[in-house]
Amino acid sequence: MLVLVSALALLTPLAVANDVVSPQRAAAVSGSDFDPGMIISDSLFYDNSAMTAAQIQTFLDGKIGSCLTDRCLNVAVLPVTSRPASYSIDTGGLVCSAIAGGNLRVSELIYRTQVACNISAKVILVTLQKEQGLVTSRAPSDWALRAAMGMGCPDTAPCDDAFAGLATQIMSGARQLRVYKVGGFGRQPGAQYVQYHPNAGCGGTTVNVRNYATAALYNYTPYQPNAAALANLGGTGDGCSSYGNRNFWRFYNDWFGSPTGPLRSYTNETPYVIARTAAGDLMIYPATGKGGWVLPTVIGSGWGTMRLLAVGGDFTGDRLRDIVAVSDAGDLYLYRTDGYLAITGSKLVGGHWGTRSCSPRQATSTATGARTSSQSTPQA
């Protein structure tokens, strides 16, 4: 059974303004940048380590500021019942691992759900915003909290009370977004006819859905924005416009940068910095283009033995940026990326680089703290 989101999210522009703190704000995008076949990459959508609980809390504090009640997402504490692991009825595949309950802050519940269901906390936050505006609300209504993720709220019927409540909405909504891929039902990657609006008379187009994440979004919110909706990203379109997937894409861009990944090509369209933590994790900090940084993402571990890191161009001829690194032993390694946030392979280029200087174009950064990793080869 397909679960659709609420009509409010589909048909309301939801132009919520809150610029209390916006260090993650991305460069401005236009409707012409929207690609209906690739709304968000799989690597960013199915990411169970996108944000820590502390990062989620800081993000909510920055977006909401001073709450006018005790129910805002940055201050509410929820009684959460533990959930066992869940599996697809159709395939038997694991959808979500167990989620431990208790009296939890919303940030902690989002984090636990992210880890259990392999759905990025960024995706959960954006969904909470595009459905009910909760990430920026300083006085959320009872109804908004009951239908926070739009889970169990189809266009043509009242919301299902079985899914009512903020905690249930977060856990069940994330589970639903995951089960489309694990269960293999509903829209899947490939050619799919997607309407512009619940009114079939408004038409639609056949979309080449190129990944599971985009297919999941069309299962959850089964419409694409028409030209009128894309021409006015912060407002309304026409009588045949819907806004759910447009707003998902827009909020993600505004808050976290491109939903199709910062490492897009060998060009310098998306500047970024890489850094190694004291624990040896390799972090990427994409730039917003407005003097700020998108929240960092861990792209590898075991980099503690690397003395120099450099973001290069395309050394391998695959039109994707590469990373080079020099180990403490003086060995030079080349690391290929997938154009997004994953390292797909590596090779030893040569030795005796311990005494060679770096080119001025090579950007090196080391996080504070001593190197502690004993691994000799970094892991992607």
C-alpha positions as CSV (number, residue, x, y, z in Angstrom):
1,M,0.0,0.0,0.0
2,L,1.4,3.4,-1.0
3,V,1.3,6.1,1.6
4,L,0.9,9.6,0.3
5,V,1.7,12.8,2.1
6,S,-0.9,15.4,3.1
7,A,-2.6,17.6,0.6
8,L,-1.2,20.6,2.5
9,A,2.4,19.7,1.7
10,L,1.6,19.0,-2.0
11,L,-0.5,22.1,-2.7
12,T,0.8,24.8,-0.4
13,P,4.0,26.7,-1.3
14,L,5.1,26.8,2.4
15,A,7.3,29.8,2.0
16,V,8.5,29.9,5.6
17,A,11.0,32.6,6.4
18,N,13.5,32.3,9.2
19,D,17.0,33.5,8.9
20,V,18.0,33.5,12.6
21,V,21.1,31.6,11.7
22,S,21.9,30.3,8.3
23,P,25.6,29.2,8.1
24,Q,24.6,26.3,5.9
25,R,22.7,28.4,3.3
26,A,23.7,27.4,-0.2
27,A,24.1,29.6,-3.2
28,A,20.9,30.7,-4.8
29,V,19.3,28.2,-7.2
30,S,16.6,28.8,-9.9
31,G,13.8,26.6,-11.1
32,S,15.8,25.7,-14.2
33,D,18.2,23.8,-11.9
34,F,15.5,21.4,-10.9
35,D,16.0,17.9,-12.4
36,P,12.8,15.8,-12.0
37,G,14.8,12.6,-12.7
38,M,17.4,13.2,-9.9
39,I,16.0,15.2,-7.0
40,I,18.6,13.9,-4.6
41,S,21.4,11.4,-4.8
42,D,21.2,8.0,-3.2
43,S,24.4,8.6,-1.3
44,L,22.9,11.7,0.4
45,F,19.4,10.2,0.9
46,Y,20.4,6.9,2.4
47,D,23.1,8.2,4.8
48,N,22.9,7.0,8.4
49,S,25.8,9.3,9.5
50,A,24.8,12.6,7.8
51,M,24.5,14.4,11.2
52,T,25.2,13.8,14.8
53,A,22.6,14.4,17.5
54,A,24.5,17.5,18.6
55,Q,24.6,18.9,15.0
56,I,20.9,18.3,14.7
57,Q,20.2,20.2,17.9
58,T,22.5,23.1,16.9
59,F,20.7,23.3,13.5
60,L,17.2,23.3,15.2
61,D,18.3,26.0,17.7
62,G,19.6,28.1,14.9
63,K,16.5,27.8,12.8
64,I,13.9,28.3,15.6
65,G,15.6,30.5,18.1
66,S,13.4,31.3,21.1
67,C,10.4,29.0,21.2
68,L,7.1,30.6,22.3
69,T,5.8,27.3,23.7
70,D,7.3,24.0,25.0
71,R,6.6,22.1,21.8
72,C,9.1,23.5,19.3
73,L,11.4,20.9,17.8
74,N,14.4,22.4,19.6
75,V,12.9,22.2,23.1
76,A,10.3,19.4,23.1
77,V,11.1,16.2,25.0
78,L,9.0,13.2,23.7
79,P,8.0,10.0,25.4
80,V,9.1,7.4,22.8
81,T,8.2,3.8,22.9
82,S,11.0,1.5,21.8
83,R,10.5,-0.1,18.4
84,P,11.8,-3.5,17.3
85,A,13.6,-4.0,14.0
86,S,11.2,-4.1,11.0
87,Y,11.5,-6.0,7.8
88,S,9.9,-5.9,4.4
89,I,6.9,-8.2,4.0
90,D,7.7,-8.6,0.3
91,T,11.5,-9.2,0.4
92,G,12.3,-10.0,4.0
93,G,15.0,-7.2,3.8
94,L,15.8,-5.1,6.9
95,V,14.0,-1.8,6.7
96,C,14.9,-0.3,10.1
97,S,16.9,-1.7,13.0
98,A,15.6,-1.4,16.5
99,I,15.1,2.1,17.9
100,A,15.5,2.5,21.7
101,G,12.9,4.7,23.3
102,G,12.8,6.8,26.4
103,N,12.2,10.5,27.1
104,L,14.1,11.9,24.1
105,R,14.8,15.3,22.6
106,V,13.6,15.6,19.0
107,S,17.2,15.9,17.9
108,E,18.1,12.6,19.6
109,L,15.0,10.8,18.1
110,I,15.9,12.1,14.6
111,Y,19.5,10.9,15.1
112,R,18.4,7.4,16.3
113,T,15.9,7.1,13.4
114,Q,18.6,8.2,10.9
115,V,20.9,5.4,12.2
116,A,18.2,2.7,12.4
117,C,16.4,3.4,9.0
118,N,19.4,4.6,7.0
119,I,17.6,7.8,6.1
120,S,19.6,11.0,6.4
121,A,18.7,13.3,9.2
122,K,18.9,16.1,6.6
123,V,16.1,14.3,4.6
124,I,14.0,14.0,7.8
125,L,14.5,17.7,8.7
126,V,13.6,18.8,5.2
127,T,10.5,16.6,5.2
128,L,9.4,18.0,8.5
129,Q,9.7,21.5,7.0
130,K,8.1,20.9,3.6
131,E,5.2,19.1,5.3
132,Q,4.4,21.4,8.2
133,G,7.1,24.1,8.5
134,L,8.1,22.6,11.8
135,V,11.9,23.3,11.6
136,T,11.3,27.0,11.7
137,S,8.1,27.1,13.7
138,R,8.2,28.9,17.1
139,A,4.7,27.9,18.0
140,P,3.7,24.7,16.2
141,S,0.0,23.7,16.2
142,D,-1.4,20.4,17.5
143,W,-2.4,19.5,13.9
144,A,1.1,20.2,12.6
145,L,2.7,18.0,15.2
146,R,0.2,15.2,14.7
147,A,0.9,15.1,10.9
148,A,4.6,16.2,11.1
149,M,6.0,14.1,8.3
150,G,2.7,13.8,6.4
151,M,2.8,10.0,7.1
152,G,-0.6,8.3,6.7
153,C,-2.2,11.5,5.3
154,P,-3.4,10.8,1.8
155,D,-4.9,13.6,-0.4
156,T,-8.3,12.1,-0.5
157,A,-8.9,11.0,3.1
158,P,-8.3,12.2,6.7
159,C,-5.0,11.3,8.3
160,D,-4.8,7.9,9.8
161,D,-4.8,8.2,13.6
162,A,-2.5,5.2,13.9
163,F,0.4,7.5,12.7
164,A,-0.6,10.6,14.8
165,G,2.1,12.3,16.9
166,L,5.5,13.7,16.4
167,A,7.5,10.7,17.5
168,T,5.4,8.3,15.5
169,Q,5.5,10.5,12.4
170,I,9.3,10.8,12.5
171,M,9.9,7.0,12.9
172,S,7.1,5.9,10.6
173,G,7.8,8.5,7.9
174,A,11.5,7.6,7.8
175,R,10.6,3.9,7.7
176,Q,8.3,4.5,4.8
177,L,10.9,6.4,2.8
178,R,13.3,3.4,3.3
179,V,10.8,0.6,2.5
180,Y,10.2,1.6,-1.1
181,K,13.8,0.5,-1.9
182,V,14.0,-2.4,0.4
183,G,10.6,-3.7,-0.4
184,G,10.9,-3.1,-4.1
185,F,7.3,-1.8,-4.5
186,G,5.7,1.3,-5.9
187,R,7.7,3.5,-8.3
188,Q,11.2,2.3,-9.0
189,P,14.0,3.8,-11.1
190,G,13.2,4.0,-14.7
191,A,10.6,5.7,-16.9
192,Q,7.6,6.8,-14.8
193,Y,4.7,9.0,-15.7
194,V,4.5,11.7,-13.0
195,Q,1.5,14.1,-12.8
196,Y,1.8,17.8,-12.0
197,H,-1.2,17.8,-9.7
198,P,-3.8,15.4,-8.1
199,N,-6.1,16.6,-10.9
200,A,-5.2,14.4,-13.8
201,G,-6.4,17.0,-16.2
202,C,-3.4,19.1,-15.3
203,G,-1.2,16.6,-17.1
204,G,2.3,15.4,-16.4
205,T,5.3,14.0,-18.2
206,T,7.2,10.7,-18.4
207,V,10.3,11.2,-16.1
208,N,13.4,9.1,-16.3
209,V,13.8,8.4,-12.6
210,R,17.5,7.7,-12.3
211,N,17.9,6.5,-8.7
212,Y,16.1,5.0,-5.7
213,A,16.0,8.1,-3.6
214,T,14.1,10.1,-6.3
215,A,11.7,7.2,-6.8
216,A,11.1,7.2,-3.0
217,L,10.2,10.8,-3.1
218,Y,7.7,10.3,-5.9
219,N,6.1,7.4,-4.0
220,Y,5.8,9.6,-0.9
221,T,4.7,12.7,-2.8
222,P,3.6,11.6,-6.2
223,Y,3.7,14.8,-8.1
224,Q,6.3,16.9,-9.9
225,P,6.4,20.7,-10.0
226,N,5.2,22.3,-13.2
227,A,6.8,25.3,-14.9
228,A,4.7,27.8,-13.0
229,A,5.8,26.4,-9.6
230,L,9.5,26.3,-10.7
231,A,9.3,29.9,-12.0
232,N,8.4,31.1,-8.5
233,L,10.4,29.0,-6.1
234,G,9.5,30.9,-3.0
235,G,5.8,31.3,-3.8
236,T,2.8,30.0,-5.7
237,G,2.5,28.8,-9.3
238,D,-0.9,28.3,-10.9
239,G,-4.0,26.1,-10.4
240,C,-2.1,23.0,-11.6
241,S,1.0,23.5,-9.4
242,S,2.0,21.2,-6.6
243,Y,4.9,22.0,-4.3
244,G,6.0,19.0,-2.2
245,N,9.0,17.8,-4.2
246,R,9.9,21.3,-5.3
247,N,10.0,22.4,-1.6
248,F,12.0,19.3,-0.6
249,W,14.6,20.2,-3.3
250,R,14.5,23.9,-2.4
251,F,14.9,23.5,1.4
252,Y,17.7,21.0,0.9
253,N,19.6,23.3,-1.4
254,D,19.1,26.3,1.0
255,W,20.1,24.5,4.1
256,F,22.6,21.8,3.1
257,G,23.9,22.5,-0.4
258,S,23.2,20.6,-3.6
259,P,21.1,17.5,-3.0
260,T,23.0,15.8,-5.8
261,G,26.3,16.1,-4.1
262,P,29.1,18.7,-3.8
263,L,31.8,16.7,-5.7
264,R,30.0,17.1,-9.0
265,S,32.7,17.2,-11.6
266,Y,36.4,18.0,-12.2
267,T,35.5,21.7,-12.7
268,N,35.6,24.2,-9.8
269,E,31.8,24.7,-9.7
270,T,31.6,23.6,-6.0
271,P,34.6,24.7,-3.9
272,Y,35.3,22.7,-0.8
273,V,37.8,21.9,1.9
274,I,38.9,18.5,3.1
275,A,40.2,18.0,6.6
276,R,41.4,15.2,8.8
277,T,40.2,14.9,12.4
278,A,42.4,13.8,15.3
279,A,40.7,10.4,15.1
280,G,41.7,10.0,11.5
281,D,38.3,10.7,9.9
282,L,38.4,12.5,6.5
283,M,35.8,15.3,6.4
284,I,34.5,17.4,3.5
285,Y,33.3,20.9,4.0
286,P,31.5,22.2,0.8
287,A,31.3,26.0,0.5
288,T,28.0,27.7,0.1
289,G,29.3,30.4,-2.2
290,K,28.2,33.0,0.3
291,G,31.1,32.9,2.8
292,G,29.8,29.9,4.7
293,W,30.1,26.2,4.8
294,V,27.6,23.3,4.4
295,L,27.6,20.9,7.4
296,P,30.6,18.5,7.0
297,T,30.3,14.9,6.0
298,V,32.6,12.0,6.9
299,I,33.9,10.4,3.7
300,G,36.6,8.1,5.0
301,S,38.4,6.8,8.1
302,G,42.0,5.7,8.9
303,W,43.6,8.9,7.5
304,G,45.7,9.6,10.6
305,T,48.9,8.4,8.9
306,M,48.5,10.9,6.0
307,R,50.7,14.0,6.4
308,L,49.4,15.9,3.5
309,L,46.0,16.0,1.7
310,A,45.3,17.7,-1.6
311,V,42.1,18.2,-3.6
312,G,43.2,17.9,-7.2
313,G,41.5,18.0,-10.6
314,D,40.8,15.0,-12.7
315,F,43.9,12.8,-12.8
316,T,42.2,9.6,-14.0
317,G,40.2,10.9,-17.0
318,D,36.8,10.1,-15.6
319,R,35.7,13.7,-15.4
320,L,35.5,13.5,-11.6
321,R,37.7,15.2,-9.0
322,D,40.4,13.1,-7.3
323,I,42.1,13.4,-4.0
324,V,45.9,12.8,-3.5
325,A,47.6,12.2,-0.1
326,V,51.1,11.7,1.1
327,S,51.6,9.2,4.0
328,D,54.0,9.6,6.9
329,A,56.2,7.0,5.1
330,G,56.5,9.3,2.1
331,D,54.2,7.3,-0.2
332,L,51.9,9.2,-2.6
333,Y,48.4,7.8,-3.1
334,L,45.7,8.8,-5.6
335,Y,42.0,8.4,-4.5
336,R,39.2,8.4,-7.1
337,T,35.7,9.7,-6.1
338,D,32.3,8.9,-7.5
339,G,31.5,12.6,-8.1
340,Y,29.5,12.8,-4.9
341,L,30.7,11.9,-1.5
342,A,32.3,8.5,-1.9
343,I,35.9,7.3,-2.6
344,T,35.7,4.5,-5.2
345,G,39.3,3.3,-5.4
346,S,42.9,4.1,-4.7
347,K,46.4,3.4,-6.0
348,L,49.9,3.9,-4.9
349,V,51.6,6.4,-7.2
350,G,55.1,6.3,-5.9
351,G,57.4,6.7,-2.9
352,H,59.9,9.2,-1.6
353,W,57.4,12.1,-1.4
354,G,58.3,12.8,2.2
355,T,60.7,15.6,1.3
356,R,58.9,17.1,-1.7
357,S,56.9,20.3,-1.3
358,C,53.3,20.8,-2.4
359,S,52.1,23.0,-5.2
360,P,50.4,26.2,-4.1
361,R,47.2,24.9,-5.6
362,Q,47.2,22.0,-3.2
363,A,44.9,22.8,-0.2
364,T,45.9,21.0,2.9
365,S,44.1,21.1,6.2
366,T,44.5,19.1,9.4
367,A,42.0,19.3,12.2
368,T,43.3,20.1,15.7
369,G,44.6,17.3,17.8
370,A,47.2,14.6,17.5
371,R,47.0,11.9,14.9
372,T,45.9,8.7,16.6
373,S,45.1,6.3,13.8
374,S,47.5,3.3,13.4
375,Q,46.0,2.3,10.0
376,S,48.5,2.4,7.1
377,T,45.8,2.6,4.4
378,P,42.8,5.0,4.6
379,Q,39.4,3.5,4.2
380,A,36.6,5.0,2.2
